[in-house]
Amino acid sequence: MDINTSKRIVAVTVKVSDTGEISCDPNPASIDPGATAVLLVFTLATGGYRFKKTKAIALDTPVPDFPYSSWTITDTQCCLFDHNKNPDVWKYTVTLVNTQTGEEISLDPEIKNGGGGGSGPGDD
């Protein structure tokens, strides 16, 4: 089976500015049309912060393309699964925690699904 990994893994870099503003690159995170079972991998590139332990990445409105909650792998990496069936733009929230103060900060970037991902494990 030939798996085009470049279409199935989308890397998003998360940074915090000196003023405490979060940014995600790319924003929106674009998913290729026809790609199925896509894994969005978020990497935090700024010290002094960590991803929230649960729901570090959360869709603002639940949709079937994202059937599972995100999972935090380490303090600086978390992932989100995307079926990519429906072409649309979805807002999501990234939540980080300041490791010194425990204060949470968040940002609402976007994921742009190309759609047409077809079926995969767990589909109805």
Protein Blocks (a to p, Z undefined) as FASTA:
>chain_A
ZZdfklmpccddddddfkopacdddddddddehiahiacddddfbehiacdfbhkbccfb
dcfklmbccddfblmbccdddeklagcddddddddddfklopacddddddddebjnlpae
hiZZ
